[in-house]
Amino acid sequence: MTELTAELDADLRALADVRAKAKAARQAFAAIDGADQEFLDALVREMARAGTAAAESLARTAVDETGYGVYEDKVVKNRFNSGFVADWMLERRAVGVLWSDPERKVTAIGTPIGVLAGIIPVTNPTSTVLFKSLAAVKAGNAIVHAPHPRAARCSAQAAEVMAEAAVRAGAPDGLISCLEAPTLAATRELMQRPEVNLVLATGGPGMVRAAYSSGKPTIAVGAGNVPAYVGVSCEDPAEAAEMILSSKSFDNGTACVAEQSVVVVASVVDAFIAAFGDKGGYWMTQDEQDALVRTLFDERGALRPESVGQSAARLAELSGFSVPQGTRVLAAELDRVGEDTPLSREILGPVLSIYRAADPEAGWRRCREILALGGEGHTVAVHAAEAAEIAPFGTLPAGRIVVNSPALFGGMGYSCEMDPSFQLGTGTWSGSICSDNVTPLHLINIKRLAHEVRPWRSVYDGAPGRG
């Protein structure tokens, strides 16, 4: 009875925390509603400076608390958001007059949405808090973060860094906050609170479904089974191998935009495979592949949480085999894609499946198969030089087609000229409302102030054409 009472007390405290944070966020938003872009940018600048200064401590707390990823890479992720992404935001307007067309007598005006619920994944628990806090405030909104329970402490620390910096720059208390005792019930309560105007969710399929069923406008993104194609016209298969290995091993494969499978055309496969092995790819035997599957997946076919974000050497150790020092990625050469081939699915770890293709057409078909297995809407990487070989990949159902660059760094808007972001939309292909890289411009309402440009009575004359 005492244990049951304790559980009920904990649940009630969590729900009370949700309500208090949501109400405080609403009050904070009301206090800055109507603020101009210059004031909001002053908040963002101070937040960005604070995030950069705390990048190392946040990375250390994230690795220590979750057991996922690589400290040095999490530092890079934090700095990317508080530096590169924040600088991009500061070069743009999100509130007030966005653009004006004097000839057509129309002006676009950005206005904040209100209070956001930020759902934070365990795989990127601090960098995502930094990104969503900066994007929310740039657009004039308040935000309450709901972290994954396994990352509650580090996410709260990141939110505190952002909140304290915003207050130093003149923001009201409560503009940025984080749930203290995150649970599934508490997160659902937050998403459904009347104070919340938009849910900004990053997480697994279950969380994404919960976000879209909250009854609130939602921008949610989930998994991505990303294929990379290495084609006939690839000028440097060794460099393609390096890009893929660097992308997939970064932070032990915890980014859903990183490659999961590689499809290599026969004419370059020997050069690619040789370079792949030389640069840290380990080719598993069939027995080792079978052992790795048991390590990665439970009896229901779900990823085991304890296997996520581990190094290649650690995954091998857990599977009962060893790999040479310097191994960056475990590789399995496969000839099938499907639920009955677990290594062809998305794996949040440094594991790649490799496929041979007879020609570019066969390579395109294989990439289409891979996307259909939980990757539609996300990203495809293409390594080729000839436009005729690259062009067909633009027809695939993916929001980002990254050419001759690592999928991770290109997709998040660093090495390729996409909007830099740490929330990558996957479009209606995967049940999301957005296929863009999410930015502050997705976190506003846009009004059009439009003057009459043609006599309204002329509509009765048969609504003549615009020409």
N, C-alpha and C positions, 0 to 999 in steps of 0.2 A: 504493500500500500504506500509505503514511504517513497519507493522508487517511482511509482505511478504519479504520486503527487509532485515529485521533483521534475518529472518529464512535463507534466501539465504546467508547472510553474515556469519552466524554461520556454515552453511554447508560448505562453501568455506574455512573457517578457519580450520574446522575439517579435510578436505581433504588436506589442505596445511600442517597441522601438521603430517598427515600420511606420506606424501612424505618426509618431512624433517626428521622424525624419521627413516624411512626406509633407506634413503641415509646416514644418520649418522651411522646407524648400519652397513651398507655395508662398510663404511670407517673404522669403528672400527674393523670389522672382518678382513679386509685386513691388518690392522696394527698388528694383533696377529696371522694371518695365518702362520702356521708352528711352533708355540710355542710348547715347550715340555710339558710333563705332569707335571713336577715339577713346572713350572711357573703357569700353570692353577690351580694346587692344592693349590698354595699359594693364588690365588684369591678366591678359594672356601673356604679355611679356614677362611679368613677374612670376607667373606660374611656370613658364618655360624655363626661366633661369633656375627656379627652385627644383624643377624636375631633373634638369641636367646635373645640378649639384648633388642630388640624391640618387643618381642613376646606379652607382655602385652598391650603396647600402640596400636599395630596393631589390636589386638583382640577387644579392646575397640572401636576403630574407626569403625571396621567392624560391630559390633553389633549396634552401635549408628546410622550409616549411613543406613544400610539395614533393621534393625529391625528384623533380622533373627538370631536364634541360641542362644547359651549360652556363655557368656564371658569366663568363666573358661575353657570350652571345646575348644573354639577357641584358647586359650593360648596353650593348649595341642597340638592342630593341628599344630600351628606355630612351637612349639618346636620340635615336631616329625620330621618335615622337616628340620629345621636348625640344629638339633642334630643327631638323630638316622639315618635319611636318608643320611645326609651329611657325617657322619662317614662311612657309608657303601660305599658311592661313593669314598671316599678318600682311601679306601682299594683296589681299583681296577684301572686298566688302561683303558682309552678310546681312547687315541691317541698314535701314535707311534706303536712299536711292541707290539701286544696283546699276541701272542703266536707263538712258532716256533716248527716245527717237523723235527729235523735233519735227521731222518731216511728216511722220505718221501720228504725231501728237499723243504718244503713249510713253508712260514712265513706269518702270518696275520698282516696287518698294518692298524690301525685306522686313519682315516682322518676326519676332521670336515665337516659338511654339508654346513655351511655358516650362513645365516640369518634366524631365526625362527620367525614366527608369533605365539604368545602365546595367545590363546583365553581363557578368565578367566570367571568362573561361578560366579553368584551372591551369591550362597550358601557357597562357600569357597573362598572368594575373596582375602584374604591375604596369606593363607597357600599355595594356588595353585601358586601364584606369586613367593613365596619363592622357592617352589619345581622346577618350570620350569626354574627359573633363575639359580639355582644351577646346574641343569642337563645340561642346555645349555652351561654354562661356563666350567663345567667339561669336556665336549666334544669339547671345543674349538670354540663354536659358539657364535654369537650375537643373541639377542632376543628383539623383540618389543612386549609388552603386549597390548592386546585389552580387557579391562575389560567390564563387564556388566555396562550399564549406571547407574543402581541403586547402584553400588559399585565403582564408578569412583574414589572417593577420597581415600578410604582405599587401593584400589589396587595400585593407583599411589604412595601412601605413602610407601607401601611394596616394589615397584620397586625402589623407591628413596633410601631406606635403602640398597638394594642390589647393586645399581649402585654406590653409594658413597663408599661403602666398597670395591668394585672391583677397583675403581680408586685409593683408598688409597694404595691398594696392587700392583699397577702398571698397571692397565688396562687403555686403552684409553677411553675417553669420548664417549658415545653413544653405548657402548657394551650392556648395559641393559637400556631399556627405556619403557615408557608407554604412550599411547595416552591420551591427556589431555581432549578431548571432545568426548568420545566414542559414536558412533551411529552405527546403523546397516550398513548404507552406508559407514561410515569410516572403519568399520571392514572389509567389503567386499573389499574396496579399498586396505587395508593393505594386505589381503590374496592374492590379484591379482598383487601386485607390482612386477616389475621385479627384485628388490633387494632381495625378499623373496624366499628362497629355499625350505622351509618346513613349513606346518601349523601344529601346535600342539594344538588341540582344545578340550576343555572340556565345555560341555553345554547341552542345551536342544536339542530335535530332530531337530528343525528348524535350529539351529546354526550348528549342525553336518552335516546336508544336505548341507548347504551353504559352509561349509569347504570343503566337498568332491567335490563340483561343482566349486571350485575356479580355477581348472586347475593346481594346485600345488600338489606335493606329500603331503599326509596328514595322520597324526595319530590323529584320533578323537574318542572320547568316549562319550556316552550319558547315557540314563536312564538304570536302573536295577531294576527289580521286583524280589527281592531275597526271596526264600523260605527257611525256616529252618525245618528240620525233627527231631522229637524226637521219637526214636525208642524203640522197645521191650527191647533191651539190654542196653538202657541208664542206667548207674549205679546210677545216682543222678539227677532225674528230677527237683529237687529244684535248683540245681546248673545250669542246663540247662536254667531254667526260669530266673535265675539271669543274666546269660550271655546274653540272648536275650533281656531282659529289659535294661541292661546296654548299649548294642550296639544300640538299637533302640532309646533310649532316649538321647543318647550322642549328644550334640549340637542340641537338638530338632529335631533329625531325618533328618538333612540336607545332610547326606552322602548317596549316592546311593548304596554303598556296604552294608549298614545296612539291617537287615531283614525287610521284609514287611509282610510276612505271616508265620504262624507256623502250621505245620502238625504233629499231635500227635497221635500215635498209641493207640488204645483203652486200652491196658493193663497198660499203664502208665498215661492215661489222667487224672484220678482223682488226682493223686499225683502232676502232673504238674499244673493243674488248681488251686489247693489249694495253692501251693507255688507261683504261678503267682499273685494271688490276694493278698497274704500276703506281697509280695515284691514290690507292687506299681502298679500292673495292675488293671485297672478299667473296669469291664464288663458292657458294655452299653446295655440298653434296645433297643427294636426295634425302638421306637419313638426317642430315643437319637441318634441311628444310622442314621435315616432318617434326623434328624436335622443337624448332622455332615456332611452328604453328601452335603446338601445345603450350608453349610459353606465352604467346601473344594472346590467344583466344581461349575463352572458357567453353564449357560444354554446350552453351547456347549459341556459340559463335560470336559473342561480344568480346571486344577488347578488354583484357584484364587491366584494371587501373594501375596495378603495380608494374606493368611492363611498358607503360607510356613514358616517353621522354628519357629512356635509358640509352646509354652509349652502345655502340656496336659490340664492344668487348664485353660489356655487362650482359647484354642479351645472349651472346654466345655462351657466357658462363652459366647463366640461368638455364640454358638449353643443353648443357652438358658437353660443350665442345669449346675449343680455344681458337683464337685467331691471332695472326701476327701483330706485333706492336705497330701502331700507325694505321690500323684498320679504321676506316671512317664509316663505311656502309657495308651491310650484309646484302649480297645479291643472289637472286634466284632466277635462273633462266627457265621461263615458262612457255607453254604453247597453248594455254587456255585462259579465258577470262570468265569469271562467274562466282556465284556464292559458294559453289563446291570447290573453288580454288582460293582458299583464304588469303594467300599472299598476293593475289591480284586486287584485293580490296585496299581501301585507304588504311594506312598504319601510321600512327603518330609516333614514329621512331625511325631510326636510320636504316630502313629496309627498302630495297628497290626490287621490283620484278623487271626482267629484261626479256624482250620479245624480238625475234628476227622477222623481217618482212621481205618478201621477194622484190617488191618494187614500191614506189610511192603510193600507188593506189591501194595496195595491200596494207601499207603503213597507215594510211588514212582510215581504212576500215577498222584496223585494230585500235587506233585511238578513239574511234567512235564507240567501240565496245567498252573500252575502259571508262569513258565518260558515263556511259549508261549504267555502270555499276557504282552509283553514288557520287558521281563527279559532275553531273550536268550543271551547267551554269557557271562553273568556277573558272578554271584556267587550263590552257594548253601551251606548252613550250615547243617551238619549232627551231631546229638548227639546220639551216639551208641558206644558200646564196641566191638561187635562181627564183625570180618572182613567180614563174610558172609553177614551180614546185611548192612555194609557200602559199599561193593564193587559195587552193582548195581547203586549207585548214581554217580559213576565215569563215567557212560555212558550218563549222562544227558548233554545237550548242555550248559555248563557253563565253563568259563575259570578258575574258582577257586572253588574247593570243600574243604571247611573248616571243619575239623573234631574236635569236642569237644572243640570248641573255639568260641568266638563271631565273627560273620561274619565280622564286621567292623574291629576289631583289627587283626584278622587273615588275612583277605583279603588284607589289606594295608601293610602286611609284617612285623607286629610287633610280635604278639603272635604265628604266624606260620612262618615257614622258607620259605617264598616267598620273591622275590626281593622287598624291601621296596620302596613304590612309592605313589604318590598322583594323578596318572593318570592310571586307570586300564582298559586295553584293553578288548574289548568284542568280538573280532574276527569276522569272516565272518557271524556268526550266526545273528549278528545285523548290518551288513554292515560296520564293521571296518576292517582295514588291519591287526590289531595286537590283539592277545589274551593274551599277556603277561602283567604283571605289567611294565609300561614303565620306562626305566632307561636311563642314558647317552649312553649306548651301542645301543640304538635305534636311537640315534641322530648323528650317524657317518656313513660314508661309509667305508667298509672294503675291502682293497686290498689284494690280494694273490700274494706274490712273490714266484714263483715256478720254480725250476730247472728241467731239463729233468731227468726222472728216468727210462725210458725204451726207446730203440731206436725207433725214430719216424718212420723209414722205415718199422718196423715190422708190421705196420698197414696194409700193403699190403699183409701180409702173412695170412690174415684172422683175424686180431686183436685177438690174443690168450687171454684166460682168465687170470685174475689177479693172480690166484693161480699158 
